[in-house]
Amino acid sequence: MQHISIGSDKSANSELAPKKVLIVEDDPDLLEMVQLFLEEEGFVVETAENGKDALEQAIVNRPSVVLLDMTLPIIDGYGVAAGLHKVYGDHLPVLMMTADGRAVEKAGRIGAIGCLSKPFELEDLVDAVRAALER
């Protein structure tokens, strides 16, 4: 009976644990702004300014959702998305961020669950992250 109680406590704790967001963005000003805003909303935030660092972080410490810019140094957004998919399959939601006018098309190509066209409202970002976490 004690074992069942411990299992119940673990699942309750995991539901209450803050959700981790990995932001992958090479624009340091945008990265900082999005990070601060999401932290104010109660999310745990990790950041990466290039695709190589993003993949390394996501593999070592799995995020709950990834906000992914497409134009990145070292490994672009397509490479990051492919690497995440190889490791996690469809079990890690990715939200694409891009200034490109073909955002929806690109999001479909990388298997993202949604996209945010830059510039975006921070409230829309939070809504998109929350929706991704509810999937």
C-alpha positions in Angstrom: 0.0 0.0 0.0 2.9 2.3 0.7 4.2 1.8 -2.8 0.9 2.9 -4.4 0.9 6.0 -2.2 4.5 6.9 -3.4 3.4 6.4 -7.0 0.5 8.7 -6.5 2.6 11.3 -4.9 5.1 11.2 -7.8 2.4 11.7 -10.4 0.8 14.6 -8.4 4.2 16.2 -8.1 5.0 15.9 -11.8 1.7 17.6 -12.6 2.5 20.4 -10.3 6.1 20.7 -11.4 6.9 23.8 -13.5 6.9 23.2 -17.2 10.3 23.6 -18.9 10.5 25.6 -22.1 13.6 25.6 -24.3 13.9 28.8 -26.4 16.1 28.5 -29.4 16.7 31.9 -30.9 19.9 33.6 -32.2 18.6 37.2 -31.6 19.9 37.9 -28.0 17.4 40.7 -27.4 14.4 38.7 -28.5 15.7 35.7 -26.6 16.0 37.6 -23.4 12.6 39.3 -23.7 10.8 35.9 -24.3 12.8 34.3 -21.5 11.9 37.0 -19.0 8.2 37.0 -20.0 7.8 33.2 -19.8 9.6 33.1 -16.4 7.2 35.8 -15.1 4.4 33.4 -16.2 5.9 30.6 -14.1 7.7 28.6 -16.7 11.2 27.2 -16.2 13.2 28.5 -19.2 16.4 27.2 -20.8 17.9 29.0 -23.8 20.1 28.2 -26.7 21.5 30.7 -29.4 22.4 28.0 -31.9 21.1 24.7 -33.1 24.0 22.6 -31.8 23.5 23.9 -28.2 19.8 23.4 -28.5 20.1 19.7 -29.4 22.6 19.1 -26.7 20.4 20.7 -24.1 17.3 19.0 -25.2 18.9 15.6 -25.2 20.5 16.0 -21.7 17.5 17.7 -20.0 14.2 17.1 -22.0 12.1 20.2 -22.1 8.3 20.2 -22.1 8.1 22.3 -25.2 10.6 23.9 -27.7 10.2 27.4 -29.2 12.3 27.1 -32.3 13.6 29.8 -34.6 14.4 28.6 -38.1 17.4 30.7 -39.0 20.1 29.6 -36.6 23.9 29.4 -36.7 25.7 26.0 -36.7 22.6 23.9 -37.2 19.4 25.5 -38.7 15.9 25.0 -37.4 15.3 22.2 -39.9 18.3 20.3 -38.5 17.2 20.9 -34.9 13.7 19.7 -35.6 15.0 16.6 -37.3 17.3 15.9 -34.4 14.5 16.4 -31.8 12.3 14.1 -33.9 14.9 11.4 -34.0 15.3 11.4 -30.2 11.7 12.0 -29.1 9.6 11.2 -32.1 6.3 13.1 -31.9 6.4 13.3 -28.1 8.1 16.7 -27.8 6.0 19.6 -29.0 7.8 22.2 -31.1 6.5 25.7 -31.8 8.2 27.4 -34.7 9.1 31.1 -34.6 10.0 32.8 -37.8 9.8 36.1 -39.6 9.3 34.3 -42.9 6.0 34.8 -44.6 5.7 31.0 -45.2 5.5 30.2 -41.5 2.6 27.7 -41.7 4.2 25.8 -44.6 7.6 25.6 -42.8 5.9 24.5 -39.6 4.3 21.6 -41.5 7.6 20.6 -43.0 9.3 20.3 -39.6 6.4 18.7 -37.8 5.8 21.7 -35.5 2.4 21.8 -33.7 2.1 25.5 -34.5 4.0 28.6 -35.5 4.4 32.2 -34.4 5.1 34.8 -37.0 7.6 37.5 -35.9 6.8 40.0 -34.6 4.3 38.4 -32.2 2.5 39.5 -29.1 3.9 38.0 -25.9 0.4 37.1 -24.8 0.0 35.1 -28.0 3.3 33.3 -27.2 2.1 32.3 -23.7 -1.2 31.1 -25.1 0.7 29.0 -27.7 3.0 27.5 -25.1 0.1 26.6 -22.8 -1.8 25.0 -25.7 1.3 23.0 -26.6 1.6 21.8 -23.0 -2.1 20.7 -22.9 -1.6 18.3 -25.9 
